[in-house]
Amino acid sequence: MTCSNEGLLRIPKFDEIKITNDALDIDISKNKITVIGDSAFANFLVGDGTEIEIDLSSNIKSALAGGLLELSGLQTLLANGNPIVGESLTYFSVSLILFWPESMKHLMSLGQLDLFGLRYTDIPVDAFDGFSKSLLSLSIKKSYLPNIPQLVCSL
């Protein structure tokens, strides 16, 4: 489902949608969405085992709401340039963040983290606390980090 670069200010209101496939990809990137309401995805009836990928990159948000995070099959959330929270994510990609999001500690199932263009010189000592046991892959590219932080070495 693609709604990319449509100038959207909010998530479109979808009629009841029954998802019967093994996977659902939703692309709502490159819009001007400021808020994702608690009921934004309430009409998505997702079957057990359905993996959901949502691309919210390049929007202007203050935070992601519970409605998004209640999608039980949410596996991948691409949110470059957006604050993030979510406990069921296994893959997270983010770029050009100016500070380490406090909400990263909630990503307890995270297996892969891709960081691109970090704009600071150190990663907080508790940055990986929520997902240090589940993280299998970490990619850091084009950052201002002067060296590999001890925190990364201890993963």
N, CA, C and O of each residue as an XYZ file, in Angstrom:
620
protein
N       0.855     -1.152      0.000
C       0.000      0.000      0.000
C       0.912      1.228      0.000
O       1.755      1.375      0.885
N       0.746      2.107     -0.985
C       1.643      3.248     -1.115
C       0.876      4.561     -1.053
O      -0.057      4.789     -1.824
N       1.279      5.414     -0.131
C       0.757      6.778     -0.010
C       1.933      7.735      0.132
O       1.831      8.744      0.828
N       3.040      7.426     -0.519
C       4.264      8.210     -0.391
C       4.173      9.522     -1.165
O       3.624      9.575     -2.266
N       4.725     10.583     -0.564
C       4.878     11.883     -1.218
C       3.543     12.438     -1.725
O       3.465     12.981     -2.827
N       2.502     12.297     -0.912
C       1.172     12.767     -1.281
C       0.780     14.056     -0.554
O      -0.331     14.556     -0.730
N       1.698     14.598      0.269
C       1.389     15.808      1.021
C       0.432     15.578      2.175
O      -0.229     16.513      2.628
N       0.348     14.335      2.659
C      -0.583     13.995      3.731
C      -0.206     14.685      5.037
O       0.972     14.766      5.386
N      -1.202     15.178      5.749
C      -1.002     15.784      7.059
C      -1.318     14.812      8.185
O      -0.923     15.029      9.330
N      -2.037     13.729      7.854
C      -2.374     12.700      8.831
C      -2.485     11.364      8.113
O      -2.557     11.310      6.885
N      -2.499     10.298      8.885
C      -2.674      8.966      8.318
C      -4.075      8.905      7.712
O      -5.039      9.288      8.374
N      -4.213      8.434      6.476
C      -5.551      8.326      5.889
C      -6.444      7.408      6.717
O      -5.969      6.446      7.322
N      -7.724      7.708      6.736
C      -8.670      6.830      7.436
C      -9.024      5.693      6.485
O      -9.619      5.903      5.428
N      -8.647      4.501      6.884
C      -8.894      3.331      6.067
C     -10.182      2.666      6.518
O     -10.464      2.591      7.714
N     -10.963      2.182      5.559
C     -12.096      1.331      5.888
C     -11.535      0.021      6.422
O     -10.330     -0.221      6.347
N     -12.391     -0.807      6.951
C     -11.929     -2.084      7.492
C     -11.161     -2.857      6.417
O     -11.665     -3.099      5.320
N      -9.932     -3.234      6.763
C      -9.077     -3.965      5.835
C      -8.661     -5.260      6.498
O      -8.022     -5.248      7.550
N      -9.021     -6.376      5.890
C      -8.630     -7.679      6.411
C      -7.373     -8.121      5.667
O      -7.371     -8.243      4.442
N      -6.316     -8.356      6.419
C      -5.036     -8.743      5.846
C      -4.928    -10.261      5.901
O      -4.906    -10.852      6.980
N      -4.862    -10.881      4.739
C      -4.778    -12.344      4.696
C      -3.417    -12.816      4.177
O      -3.122    -14.010      4.215
N      -2.601    -11.901      3.701
C      -1.265    -12.265      3.209
C      -0.313    -12.498      4.367
O      -0.627    -12.190      5.517
N       0.856    -13.047      4.053
C       1.884    -13.243      5.066
C       2.591    -11.945      5.408
O       3.220    -11.837      6.461
N       2.494    -10.950      4.519
C       3.211     -9.692      4.745
C       2.393     -8.518      4.223
O       1.632     -8.652      3.265
N       2.559     -7.378      4.860
C       1.914     -6.137      4.444
C       2.953     -5.032      4.500
O       3.571     -4.808      5.541
N       3.148     -4.339      3.379
C       4.054     -3.192      3.327
C       3.218     -1.931      3.151
O       2.413     -1.825      2.225
N       3.423     -0.981      4.051
C       2.714      0.298      4.001
C       3.755      1.396      3.877
O       4.621      1.532      4.741
N       3.678      2.186      2.805
C       4.630      3.275      2.579
C       3.890      4.601      2.677
O       3.147      4.977      1.770
N       4.100      5.306      3.785
C       3.542      6.642      3.957
C       4.675      7.632      4.209
O       4.544      8.569      4.996
N       5.788      7.397      3.520
C       6.962      8.250      3.668
C       6.791      9.559      2.886
O       5.915      9.689      2.030
N       7.653     10.512      3.210
C       7.743     11.792      2.494
C       6.421     12.548      2.490
O       5.990     13.057      1.455
N       5.788     12.616      3.646
C       4.580     13.412      3.819
C       4.838     14.433      4.916
O       5.990     14.661      5.283
N       3.803     15.044      5.438
C       3.924     16.060      6.488
C       3.072     15.676      7.685
O       2.388     16.511      8.277
N       3.128     14.393      8.029
C       2.311     13.862      9.115
C       2.923     14.287     10.439
O       4.086     13.992     10.714
N       2.145     14.980     11.257
C       2.661     15.456     12.543
C       2.229     14.578     13.706
O       2.910     14.533     14.730
N       1.115     13.884     13.564
C       0.594     13.061     14.646
C       0.063     11.753     14.070
O      -0.592     11.740     13.027
N       0.352     10.668     14.753
C      -0.254      9.387     14.404
C      -1.166      9.027     15.566
O      -0.699      8.651     16.641
N      -2.451      9.142     15.345
C      -3.424      8.927     16.405
C      -3.496      7.482     16.860
O      -3.044      6.572     16.165
N      -4.072      7.285     18.038
C      -4.203      5.946     18.609
C      -5.024      5.013     17.740
O      -4.837      3.797     17.799
N      -5.925      5.549     16.937
C      -6.785      4.691     16.116
C      -6.391      4.708     14.634
O      -7.176      4.274     13.792
N      -5.205      5.196     14.304
C      -4.790      5.344     12.908
C      -4.858      4.033     12.129
O      -5.201      4.029     10.946
N      -4.536      2.940     12.777
C      -4.528      1.644     12.102
C      -5.554      0.682     12.707
O      -5.432     -0.535     12.572
N      -6.557      1.239     13.366
C      -7.545      0.412     14.065
C      -8.340     -0.479     13.122
O      -8.804     -1.541     13.539
N      -8.511     -0.087     11.875
C      -9.313     -0.872     10.938
C      -8.515     -1.938     10.200
O      -9.045     -2.596      9.305
N      -7.260     -2.118     10.559
C      -6.454     -3.178      9.962
C      -6.653     -4.449     10.777
O      -6.228     -4.521     11.930
N      -7.284     -5.435     10.195
C      -7.502     -6.716     10.856
C      -6.405     -7.658     10.384
O      -6.468     -8.215      9.288
N      -5.408     -7.822     11.227
C      -4.203     -8.558     10.848
C      -4.257     -9.964     11.418
O      -4.473    -10.149     12.616
N      -4.060    -10.951     10.557
C      -4.048    -12.338     11.003
C      -2.747    -12.692     11.703
O      -1.736    -12.010     11.534
N      -2.777    -13.751     12.484
C      -1.570    -14.232     13.157
C      -0.517    -14.584     12.120
O      -0.824    -15.181     11.088
N       0.712    -14.215     12.395
C       1.816    -14.547     11.508
C       2.054    -13.533     10.397
O       3.035    -13.655      9.664
N       1.185    -12.536     10.252
C       1.389    -11.518      9.223
C       2.477    -10.556      9.682
O       2.409    -10.003     10.779
N       3.475    -10.365      8.837
C       4.555     -9.419      9.136
C       4.239     -8.095      8.463
O       3.898     -8.048      7.281
N       4.356     -7.028      9.226
C       4.017     -5.701      8.724
C       5.274     -4.847      8.676
O       6.054     -4.807      9.628
N       5.457     -4.161      7.545
C       6.530     -3.176      7.400
C       5.871     -1.846      7.092
O       5.042     -1.746      6.188
N       6.247     -0.820      7.855
C       5.706      0.518      7.647
C       6.869      1.479      7.443
O       7.812      1.509      8.234
N       6.791      2.265      6.371
C       7.798      3.279      6.086
C       7.192      4.647      6.362
O       6.333      5.121      5.619
N       7.654      5.275      7.446
C       7.207      6.615      7.838
C       8.329      7.634      7.674
O       8.260      8.724      8.242
N       9.351      7.294      6.910
C      10.511      8.166      6.757
C      10.103      9.540      6.226
O       9.136      9.679      5.477
N      10.861     10.532      6.633
C      10.720     11.908      6.128
C       9.343     12.505      6.384
O       8.761     13.139      5.504
N       8.837     12.306      7.563
C       7.650     12.991      8.037
C       8.088     13.868      9.198
O       9.240     13.797      9.627
N       7.196     14.683      9.705
C       7.513     15.565     10.818
C       6.624     15.166     11.976
O       5.470     15.589     12.044
N       7.142     14.360     12.886
C       6.341     13.870     14.000
C       7.039     14.168     15.318
O       8.259     14.321     15.376
N       6.254     14.246     16.356
C       6.831     14.384     17.683
C       6.975     13.033     18.355
O       7.857     12.852     19.195
N       6.128     12.084     18.002
C       6.201     10.733     18.574
C       5.240      9.824     17.833
O       4.334     10.282     17.136
N       5.449      8.552     17.993
C       4.542      7.569     17.412
C       3.544      7.133     18.467
O       3.910      6.881     19.615
N       2.304      7.046     18.081
C       1.237      6.752     19.037
C       1.024      5.260     19.221
O       1.502      4.439     18.438
N       0.299      4.936     20.272
C       0.032      3.551     20.607
C      -0.679      2.771     19.528
O      -0.465      1.565     19.407
N      -1.529      3.423     18.729
C      -2.250      2.737     17.671
C      -1.321      2.056     16.691
O      -1.608      0.949     16.237
N      -0.228      2.687     16.359
C       0.761      2.097     15.467
C       1.432      0.913     16.137
O       1.643     -0.130     15.518
N       1.755      1.081     17.377
C       2.499      0.051     18.083
C       1.640     -1.127     18.495
O       2.170     -2.158     18.910
N       0.324     -0.998     18.392
C      -0.570     -2.104     18.708
C      -0.733     -3.077     17.548
O      -1.380     -4.112     17.707
N      -0.163     -2.772     16.385
C      -0.191     -3.707     15.267
C       0.677     -4.894     15.637
O       1.903     -4.787     15.657
N       0.062     -6.005     15.925
C       0.791     -7.143     16.478
C       1.844     -7.695     15.536
O       2.815     -8.296     15.996
N       1.685     -7.510     14.240
C       2.651     -8.047     13.296
C       3.727     -7.062     12.897
O       4.523     -7.353     12.004
N       3.773     -5.892     13.541
C       4.756     -4.881     13.151
C       6.163     -5.409     13.395
O       6.566     -5.620     14.538
N       6.902     -5.621     12.318
C       8.260     -6.141     12.384
C       9.283     -5.086     12.005
O      10.350     -5.006     12.613
N       8.964     -4.275     11.001
C       9.915     -3.298     10.495
C       9.259     -1.934     10.436
O       8.170     -1.778      9.883
N       9.926     -0.951     11.008
C       9.457      0.418     10.956
C      10.617      1.277     10.490
O      11.632      1.394     11.176
N      10.462      1.871      9.329
C      11.470      2.781      8.798
C      11.005      4.180      9.146
O       9.970      4.634      8.660
N      11.763      4.861      9.983
C      11.325      6.156     10.488
C      12.469      7.160     10.513
O      12.622      7.908     11.480
N      13.255      7.179      9.476
C      14.375      8.119      9.412
C      13.872      9.535      9.635
O      12.942      9.985      8.966
N      14.492     10.235     10.580
C      14.119     11.599     10.881
C      12.922     11.743     11.795
O      12.362     12.834     11.896
N      12.506     10.668     12.469
C      11.334     10.709     13.331
C      11.634     10.074     14.685
O      12.374      9.093     14.747
N      11.065     10.621     15.793
C      11.194      9.949     17.087
C      10.462      8.614     17.047
O       9.553      8.425     16.239
N      10.854      7.694     17.911
C      10.309      6.336     17.803
C      10.194      5.647     19.160
O      11.038      5.854     20.032
N       9.170      4.837     19.342
C       9.087      3.856     20.426
C       8.415      2.617     19.872
O       7.712      2.701     18.865
N       8.607      1.496     20.487
C       7.942      0.282     20.029
C       8.633     -0.962     20.537
O       9.851     -1.087     20.408
N       7.885     -1.883     21.112
C       8.491     -3.055     21.736
C       8.621     -4.248     20.812
O       9.438     -5.127     21.086
N       7.851     -4.328     19.719
C       7.867     -5.531     18.901
C       8.768     -5.432     17.674
O       8.879     -6.398     16.918
N       9.407     -4.299     17.461
C      10.231     -4.131     16.262
C      11.455     -5.034     16.308
O      12.097     -5.178     17.349
N      11.769     -5.640     15.171
C      12.989     -6.439     15.059
C      14.027     -5.740     14.192
O      15.212     -6.063     14.279
N      13.613     -4.792     13.359
C      14.526     -4.039     12.500
C      14.174     -2.567     12.588
O      13.004     -2.196     12.485
N      15.189     -1.719     12.780
C      14.973     -0.281     12.865
C      16.109      0.425     12.159
O      17.281      0.149     12.414
N      15.755      1.344     11.262
C      16.728      2.128     10.511
C      16.430      3.594     10.750
O      15.288      4.033     10.617
N      17.458      4.349     11.104
C      17.265      5.772     11.375
C      18.487      6.536     10.891
O      19.611      6.040     10.951
N      18.248      7.754     10.408
C      19.366      8.560      9.927
C      19.257      9.988     10.433
O      18.177     10.487     10.750
N      20.422     10.625     10.497
C      20.531     12.040     10.815
C      19.831     12.442     12.103
O      19.186     13.490     12.158
N      19.951     11.622     13.139
C      19.371     12.012     14.418
C      20.368     12.884     15.168
O      21.571     12.626     15.156
N      19.853     13.916     15.817
C      20.701     14.890     16.499
C      21.022     14.481     17.923
O      22.028     14.923     18.479
N      20.194     13.650     18.520
C      20.421     13.162     19.879
C      19.856     11.757     19.969
O      18.987     11.375     19.185
N      20.352     10.990     20.927
C      19.901      9.607     21.089
C      18.500      9.615     21.671
O      18.299     10.152     22.760
N      17.508      9.030     20.973
C      16.129      9.037     21.475
C      15.998      8.215     22.755
O      16.408      7.055     22.798
N      15.441      8.803     23.770
C      15.204      8.118     25.041
C      14.332      6.880     24.834
O      14.469      5.887     25.548
N      13.446      6.949     23.862
C      12.509      5.855     23.625
C      13.156      4.614     23.019
O      12.494      3.582     22.909
N      14.423      4.679     22.624
C      15.099      3.503     22.069
C      15.135      2.355     23.068
O      15.188      1.193     22.664
N      15.107      2.652     24.349
C      15.175      1.591     25.353
C      13.963      0.667     25.317
O      13.985     -0.409     25.916
N      12.907      1.077     24.618
C      11.693      0.262     24.518
C      11.747     -0.763     23.389
O      10.817     -1.556     23.242
N      12.795     -0.766     22.603
C      12.895     -1.665     21.449
C      13.465     -3.011     21.886
O      14.555     -3.393     21.460
N      12.742     -3.718     22.722
C      13.244     -4.920     23.389
C      13.437     -6.126     22.484
O      14.155     -7.053     22.857
N      12.823     -6.145     21.308
C      12.965     -7.276     20.390
C      13.894     -6.962     19.222
O      14.004     -7.751     18.283
N      14.549     -5.831     19.279
C      15.352     -5.362     18.155
C      16.501     -6.309     17.846
O      17.320     -6.611     18.715
N      16.557     -6.773     16.607
C      17.623     -7.664     16.170
C      18.606     -6.972     15.251
O      19.773     -7.360     15.185
N      18.144     -5.933     14.528
C      19.009     -5.216     13.605
C      18.771     -3.723     13.750
O      17.631     -3.261     13.720
N      19.851     -2.975     13.907
C      19.787     -1.524     14.041
C      20.761     -0.904     13.054
O      21.955     -1.202     13.074
N      20.240     -0.037     12.186
C      21.071      0.687     11.230
C      21.020      2.166     11.568
O      19.953      2.781     11.555
N      22.178      2.733     11.869
C      22.294      4.149     12.200
C      23.119      4.830     11.115
O      24.217      4.379     10.790
N      22.598      5.900     10.564
C      23.273      6.595      9.478
C      23.335      8.082      9.799
O      22.313      8.705     10.086
N      24.528      8.644      9.749
C      24.690     10.081      9.915
C      24.438     10.597     11.313
O      23.824     11.650     11.482
N      24.909      9.865     12.332
C      24.755     10.363     13.708
C      25.474     11.697     13.833
O      26.614     11.830     13.389
N      24.823     12.683     14.431
C      25.357     14.042     14.507
C      25.984     14.379     15.856
O      26.089     15.552     16.213
N      26.396     13.371     16.600
C      27.046     13.623     17.879
C      28.253     12.716     18.001
O      28.425     11.789     17.210
N      29.095     12.985     18.999
C      30.397     12.311     19.080
C      30.442     11.150     20.047
O      31.486     10.511     20.182
N      29.344     10.852     20.727
C      29.342      9.729     21.652
C      27.926      9.167     21.750
O      26.944      9.882     21.548
N      27.842      7.904     22.056
C      26.561      7.241     22.276
C      26.401      7.069     23.785
O      27.339      6.626     24.447
N      25.236      7.409     24.349
C      25.048      7.274     25.797
C      25.343      5.854     26.286
O      25.102      4.884     25.567
N      25.866      5.737     27.509
C      26.262      4.431     28.042
C      25.089      3.466     28.193
O      25.291      2.252     28.217
N      23.870      3.985     28.295
C      22.698      3.120     28.438
C      21.898      3.004     27.129
O      20.747      2.569     27.149
N      22.489      3.382     26.016
C      21.786      3.448     24.740
C      21.186      2.117     24.303
O      20.109      2.099     23.707
N      21.855      1.010     24.583
C      21.391     -0.294     24.120
C      20.752     -1.118     25.231
O      20.534     -2.316     25.049
N      20.449     -0.519     26.362
C      19.941     -1.259     27.519
C      18.699     -2.091     27.205
O      18.590     -3.223     27.677
N      17.781     -1.569     26.439
C      16.533     -2.287     26.178
C      16.670     -3.468     25.242
O      15.839     -4.375     25.273
N      17.718     -3.479     24.395
C      17.808     -4.514     23.369
C      19.194     -5.123     23.239
O      19.492     -5.739     22.215
N      20.034     -4.975     24.222
C      21.407     -5.490     24.118
C      21.451     -7.011     23.970
O      22.384     -7.539     23.364
N      20.472     -7.717     24.504
C      20.468     -9.180     24.411
C      19.872     -9.683     23.096
O      20.173    -10.799     22.673
N      19.038     -8.882     22.447
C      18.398     -9.326     21.205
C      19.115     -8.834     19.948
O      18.900     -9.380     18.866
N      19.962     -7.814     20.074
C      20.605     -7.203     18.905
C      21.629     -8.149     18.277
O      22.573     -8.586     18.937
N      21.429     -8.459     16.988
C      22.330     -9.339     16.258
C      23.178     -8.576     15.240
O      24.269     -9.019     14.881
N      22.677     -7.433     14.780
C      23.370     -6.677     13.748
C      23.276     -5.181     14.045
O      22.189     -4.655     14.283
N      24.415     -4.508     14.028
C      24.479     -3.070     14.238
C      25.312     -2.466     13.123
O      26.450     -2.878     12.894
N      24.744     -1.491     12.431
C      25.452     -0.798     11.363
C      25.479      0.688     11.694
O      24.431      1.295     11.915
N      26.671      1.276     11.729
C      26.835      2.712     11.968
C      27.628      3.264     10.797
O      28.775      2.874     10.575
N      27.017      4.170     10.049
C      27.666      4.727      8.862
C      27.610      6.247      8.886
O      26.617      6.844      9.303
N      28.693      6.857      8.434
C      28.793      8.317      8.282
C      28.390      9.049      9.563
O      27.506      9.906      9.549
N      29.036      8.707     10.646
C      28.728      9.337     11.924
C      29.849     10.292     12.323
O      30.916     10.308     11.709
N      29.591     11.079     13.350
C      30.593     11.966     13.921
C      31.367     11.276     15.042
O      32.173     11.913     15.720
N      31.132      9.984     15.241
C      31.835      9.258     16.293
C      33.324      9.201     15.953
O      33.686      8.752     14.866
N      34.193      9.648     16.863
C      35.628      9.644     16.567
C      36.244      8.241     16.599
O      37.277      7.995     15.978
N      35.602      7.332     17.324
C      36.091      5.952     17.394
C      34.917      5.043     17.763
O      33.803      5.524     17.971
N      35.155      3.758     17.842
C      34.100      2.817     18.217
C      33.878      2.937     19.719
O      34.794      2.677     20.499
N      32.674      3.328     20.134
C      32.417      3.475     21.569
C      32.554      2.138     22.299
O      32.255      1.082     21.742
N      33.007      2.196     23.544
C      33.142      1.003     24.380
C      31.802      0.271     24.483
O      31.764     -0.958     24.550
N      30.735      1.012     24.494
C      29.405      0.440     24.553
C      29.169     -0.555     23.414
O      28.592     -1.621     23.630
N      29.605     -0.214     22.224
C      29.451     -1.089     21.059
C      30.312     -2.332     21.229
O      29.886     -3.438     20.898
N      31.498     -2.154     21.735
C      32.412     -3.275     21.936
C      31.874     -4.285     22.941
O      32.220     -5.465     22.873
N      31.038     -3.843     23.868
C      30.542     -4.732     24.904
C      29.285     -5.494     24.502
O      28.777     -6.294     25.287
N      28.773     -5.262     23.293
C      27.574     -5.984     22.842
C      27.863     -7.455     22.640
O      26.971     -8.213     22.262
